[in-house]
Amino acid sequence: MLEDPRPIPLTLEPLDDFLIVEMTDEESETRAGLILPASTETECAAGIVTAVGPDAEGIAPGDKVLFLKEAGYAVRFAGHAVKVLRRHELIARFHD
């Protein structure tokens, strides 16, 4: 007889120069006036870095970044859509 599966707490920890970026879905405007559209017509996407591998220099969790939509790997983890990217796939970091 099989027992009911128990939830196993998992943490997504990137290796090497990979980083985890949580996608931002909605169009947003930064305090500086930069509009980040959520439209599928744009080639760039925005997100917030949630985890950084040990070799991803110059980026920290909490940074807001831009990257090409087709860059990296789309992953669904713990009910959240995230991108797993390499450090060199980032286009810019922005501050608002």
Secondary structure per residue as TSV (DSSP state, phi and psi in degrees):
chain	resnum	aa	ss	phi	psi
A	1	M	-	360.0	131.1
A	2	L	-	-86.4	138.3
A	3	E	-	-84.8	159.7
A	4	D	-	-62.6	134.9
A	5	P	-	-67.2	141.7
A	6	R	-	-99.6	141.3
A	7	P	-	-64.0	136.8
A	8	I	-	-107.8	119.8
A	9	P	-	-67.3	128.6
A	10	L	-	-123.4	148.3
A	11	T	-	-125.2	131.1
A	12	L	-	-89.2	108.0
A	13	E	-	-114.1	112.8
A	14	P	-	-71.4	150.1
A	15	L	-	-108.4	164.8
A	16	D	T	51.3	-126.3
A	17	D	T	-102.6	22.2
A	18	F	E	-81.4	154.9
A	19	L	E	-142.1	156.7
A	20	I	E	-106.3	128.7
A	21	V	E	-123.6	125.0
A	22	E	E	-85.9	125.1
A	23	M	E	-70.1	145.6
A	24	T	-	-102.7	126.1
A	25	D	-	-85.6	-38.1
A	26	E	S	-91.0	159.1
A	27	E	-	-69.9	137.3
A	28	S	E	-138.7	157.6
A	29	E	E	-123.9	129.6
A	30	T	-	-77.8	166.8
A	31	R	T	-59.8	-29.5
A	32	A	T	-79.5	-5.5
A	33	G	-	97.7	2.4
A	34	L	-	-73.7	121.4
A	35	I	E	-95.9	124.5
A	36	L	E	-107.2	96.7
A	37	P	-	-74.1	149.2
A	38	A	-	-95.0	1.1
A	39	S	-	-60.1	145.6
A	40	T	T	-75.0	-9.1
A	41	E	T	-75.7	-19.5
A	42	T	-	-84.6	154.1
A	43	E	S	-91.5	-16.1
A	44	C	E	-103.6	154.7
A	45	A	E	-128.9	158.6
A	46	A	E	-122.2	154.3
A	47	G	E	-165.8	176.4
A	48	I	E	-116.4	127.7
A	49	V	E	-68.9	126.6
A	50	T	E	-108.2	-23.8
A	51	A	E	-154.0	148.4
A	52	V	E	-132.4	133.4
A	53	G	-	-71.0	163.6
A	54	P	T	-65.3	-21.5
A	55	D	T	-102.3	4.9
A	56	A	-	-89.3	86.8
A	57	E	T	-79.4	147.0
A	58	G	T	82.6	2.8
A	59	I	-	-127.8	141.2
A	60	A	-	-134.3	155.0
A	61	P	T	-54.6	137.5
A	62	G	T	99.6	-16.3
A	63	D	-	-67.4	141.2
A	64	K	E	-97.5	128.3
A	65	V	E	-133.0	158.2
A	66	L	E	-113.5	145.9
A	67	F	E	-157.6	162.2
A	68	L	E	-68.2	141.0
A	69	K	T	-58.7	-35.9
A	70	E	T	-83.0	-2.3
A	71	A	S	-72.9	152.4
A	72	G	S	70.4	-159.6
A	73	Y	E	-125.2	126.8
A	74	A	E	-81.5	128.3
A	75	V	E	-134.2	141.6
A	76	R	E	-105.3	117.7
A	77	F	E	-133.7	121.6
A	78	A	T	53.2	38.6
A	79	G	T	81.5	5.3
A	80	H	E	-117.7	140.0
A	81	A	E	-84.5	122.0
A	82	V	E	-129.9	162.3
A	83	K	E	-114.1	138.3
A	84	V	E	-106.3	113.4
A	85	L	E	-121.4	156.8
A	86	R	E	-87.8	152.4
A	87	R	G	-54.4	-40.6
A	88	H	G	-72.4	-8.8
A	89	E	G	-83.8	-8.2
A	90	L	E	-74.9	140.5
A	91	I	E	-93.9	-44.3
A	92	A	E	-159.4	160.8
A	93	R	E	-115.3	139.3
A	94	F	E	-126.8	153.5
A	95	H	-	-120.9	136.1
A	96	D	-	-129.8	360.0
